Amino acid sequence: MKRLAGALAGMVVLGAGVAEARPLRVMALDQCADQYVLALRSDAELALSPRADDPDAWLRQAAAGRRRVRPTLEAAIAFQPDVVVRYWGGEPRLLARLEATGVRVVTIKDATDFNGVRDRMLVVAQGLGVPGRGEALVSRMDATLRDAAPDPGAPEPSALYLTAGGFTAGKGTLVDAILRAAGFANAAARPFFAPVSVERIALFPPTRFVLGFFDQARSDWRGPGRHPVVQRAAKGRVAARLPGAALTCPAWFAADAAAMLKAGT
């Protein structure tokens, strides 16, 4: 471990001397970080997480051909990043070692509304040295939200968000913000994320369903959300089916989920 720490310290000294000789090196420690660095620093030399091209990654096509590494100290030593971006990835000892040796670690904090998403985008863009790109991405998100907004005075239909695993999302979640951005009232009775029983849906079926993650064939294929009773209750009542890729990260594409909801896709 001492040898690894020494090598990491040496890479920072070496990196300082060659900063102008090579492009910025950015390492993403998880799938959400992948989306941010692909959107903001596609011109940099990137090391993406192993899940960068999974079916639930928003920019999975942009990840094609990019280097993929595991979020480990050994991988960091080999890649020699200038900046590391993370949402939840990277264990504490790795993060402490990186920061102790001068590598900039940018953390994407969770967000429960679009103001929070705007803040996260600007913080990450600043950490990557491209604040203007962050502002442009925020403007694009805001334009999408304006298009998704309901007409003034339009009725606010009620809808229950449901995942294949049988969970819903109430107040205090980004899903709730997505529903409200598209003009829907959230039918979830409790705040935050909570399970919904098959029995309750059978006895008290909601007026509308908003289904999330059902496009992931391997996602909870035996989960309560796929139960035949739930499928019968949802027949003719599905307002939209939101892809998992639009829901996995507090990022600009949450606005795209709102647009899909308004369009009923």
PyMOL commands that set and color helices and strands:
alter all, ss='L'
color gray80, all
select helices_A, chain A and resi 2-17+31-40+73-79+92-100+114-127+131-148+174-181+198-203+224-226+228-234+244-246+254-263
alter helices_A, ss='H'
color red, helices_A
select strands_A, chain A and resi 25-28+45-48+67-68+83-86+104-107+158-163+167-169+185-186+193-195+209-212+238-242
alter strands_A, ss='S'
color yellow, strands_A
deselect
rebuild
show_as cartoon
